[in-house]
Amino acid sequence: MTIPHRLVGTGADRVVVLHDWFGTSAGWGPFPEYLDGAAFSYAFLDYRGYGERADVPGEYTLAEIAGDVLALADQLGWESFSLVGHSMGGKAAQRVLAEAPHRVRKLVGVAPVPASAYPLEGDAYDLFHGAAERPANRRAILDLVTGHRAGAVWLDRMTAQSLALSRPEAFAAYLVDWTTLDFAAKVTGSRLPVRVFVGEHDPALSEAVMRATWLAHYPDAALETLPGSGHYPMYEVPVAFASALEAFLRD
């Protein structure tokens, strides 16, 4: 099976990029425009049920995403590569690490979900689990995780993109997997170079959450807070985010 993807750059340093629960391979705002394509090659992947792969059948799990990442890397001839994962994609990236640690050079989590379970309770459970069928829930989540700072035009556009570019059954199934799955024991103690980026205005996947999870799991992890951003630095502070990301990947 040939896996469609978006390739940015032709450089020797290879990076696979994994999107969030709401996004697609094209859902990175202006951020890709500021990447150094001479030094890096970035492969942006769509998950099954999303974007260009909306009609690809699947179980819609993180393990399936990890398998597709490794298949894409084989397709591209990339024996080793770095991983960048946003939110749910951060947990999927860790699943790749758990399955094929010898192939991963560096790991970047962007407002990332930890490898441990991320339980939702009460109103949060209802809000997130109702989002597959209710556009208003999706918009409310976007508003929440950007610290109630985003304008209506952006919130409406992101909501519409999410509805148009993901299948409801895939959206719902991935939620169950990324909130309940716990494979932290498989990655804890890895000495892989790890960088975690969080937005200062993200109330959900905050600096405190990262210190209790990602930084506890990876002894060589470092945390960087992005000023002026919430959960979506690729939209909110794309130039600063691209610069900070590549400063780590170049080390």
N, C-alpha and C positions, 0 to 999 in steps of 0.2 A: 504494500500500500504506500503510494507516494503521499507525503504529508505536505500540504501547502503551508507556506509561511511567508513572512515579510523579512527580507534581508536588507539591513542598513549597514553600509560600509563594506570595505574589501580588505581590511587590515588583518594582520597575522594573529592578533589577540582575539580569541573567539568567545562569544558570550551568548547564552540562551536566555531569553527574557519572557517571563511568565506573568500574565495579567491577573487582575483581581476578579472578584465574584461578579461585578457589574460590567467588566470591560471585555475587550477583545484585543487581538494583535494590533488593531488600528486605534485602540482607545487609549493612547498615550499623549494626547494633546500635542502641543508644539515641541515637546521634549526631544523626539528623535532628530529634529532639525539641528540640534546643538551638540550632537554626538560627533566624535572624531572618527570619521569613516576611513581615514588613512591608516590609523593605528588599530582600529577594531573592526570586527565583523559581528553584528548583532542579529540574531535570528529571533524574531518575535513569533510566538506560536499561538494559534487559536486552540482552545480545548474542544473536545467533541461536544456538539450541541451549541457551539458559539461561532459567530462570524462566518468565515469561509468554510468552516467545518460544521455548520449548523445541522446539516443533514447526515452527518456521520454517526451511525448508531454506536451506543456504548453503555457502560454501566454508570458513567459520570462519577468517577471516584478519583481521589488523589493518586492511587496506585496506577490507575489507567493513564493519568496525565504523565506520571513518571515514565511509564513504558513508552509513551509517545515521544517524550523528550529524548530518550535514548535512541529510539528509532529514527528521529529527525537528525540527531547527531551522526548516526551511522550513514544516513542518506547524504549528509553534507561532507562526510569523510572526516569528521571531527573526533579524534580519539579522546581528546581532553578539552575542557571548556569551563568557563566560569558561569555562574547562575545568578540571575537577578529576578527576584520574585516580589510582586506587590500584593500585600494583604493575603488573601487566600493563596495567591501565587507563591508567597513566601513559604507557606506550609508545603505546597506542592514541590518547591525547589528542595526542601529538606527531605522529602520523600525520594527524590532522585539521589540525593546524597546517601540515604539509607540503603538504596538498592545498588548503587555503583560508586562507592566512595573513591575508588582509584581513578575515576574519570573527571572528578570535579576539582578544579584548581582553586577557585575562590567562590565564596557565597555571600550574596548581598540580599538582605531583607529590607523591604521598603514598607513601613507601617505593617510589618508582617505578623501573621497568625503564628503562634508557637507550635512546636511539634507535639506538645501536650494537648489535651482536650481544652476547648474554649467554650465552656457551658454558657448558655443563654437561659435566663430565668425571668419569670413574670412578664412584665410589659415588653421587655426586650425580646423574649421568646416569641410573643405574639407578633411583634413588629416585623421581625426578620422572617419568621415562617409564613407570614401572610404576604410577603413581598413577591412571591412567585406569581400570584394572581392579582395583586392590588398595586397599581401604579403609584397611588398615594403613599404606600408604605416605602416603596423604593425612593421616592423623593424625600420622604422624612428621614430615611437612613442617610442619604447623601447630605442633607442639611445638618444632621447630628454630627457626623464624623468630620465635617469641615468647620465645626465650632460655630454653626449658625452665622457664618460670615460670607457665604457665597450668595450671589444675586440670583434672582428668579430665572433669568435667561439661561444661566449655566445649569442650574438645577433641573429645569425643564428639558434642556437639551440632553443632559446625561441620563435622565429618566427615559426619554424617548429612545435614545440609542440602546440602552439596556433592554428595553422591551422589544425593539426591532431586531436585535442581533443576538438574542439568546432564546433557546427553547425553554418554556416554563418548566417542563419536566427535568431538564438538565439543571436549570437554576435551582430548583428545589432539592434535587439529589446531591449536588455539590455542597449545599448548605449543611445537610445532615452529616456529610463526611468531614468537612473541615471543622465543624464544631464538636464532634464527638470522638473522632479518631485520636488515639494517643500512641505515638511511636517514639516518644522522647528518649526512651531507653536505648534505642538503636543509634541515636546520634550524639547523645550526651558524652562529653569527653573528647570529641573530635578536635584535633589540633589544626584543622583547616583555618586559613585566614578568613575571618567573617567581619562584615561591617553591617550595622543595623542603622537605618535612617528612620527617624520619626518626625512628624510635624509638631510644632509646639502647641498647635490648637486642636490636635486630635485627642478627644477625650476617651476613646475606646482602646486603641492600641498605642498606649502612651509610653513615655519614658519609664514610668514605674513598672508597667507590665513587662517591658523589654528586659529590665534589670532582673525581674523575678523569673524570667523564662529563657530568652535567647542568651543573655549574658551568663546565666547560670548553667546553660547547656554547653556553651562553647568557651573554653578557657581563653582562647585568643581573640574573642570577639571584642569589638569596640563600638560604642554608640555615638551617633551624631544627631543632634537635634537641628532641624531646619527651621530657622526663624521665618515667620510670615506664612507658614503652611499648616494645613490640617492634614487630612488623610490622603490628599491627592497632590503631592508635590510636582508631579509631571504636568499638571495644569496650573497650580498655584505659584510655583517658583521654578519654572523649567530650566532656566539658565543656571541658577545656583545649584540645582539638583544634578544636572548633567556634569557640571564641573566637579562637584564633590564626589559623584560616583566614579568618574574616570580618574580622579586623583587616587582613589583606593585601588582601582583595577590596574593602574600603571605601576604600583609599588613592586 
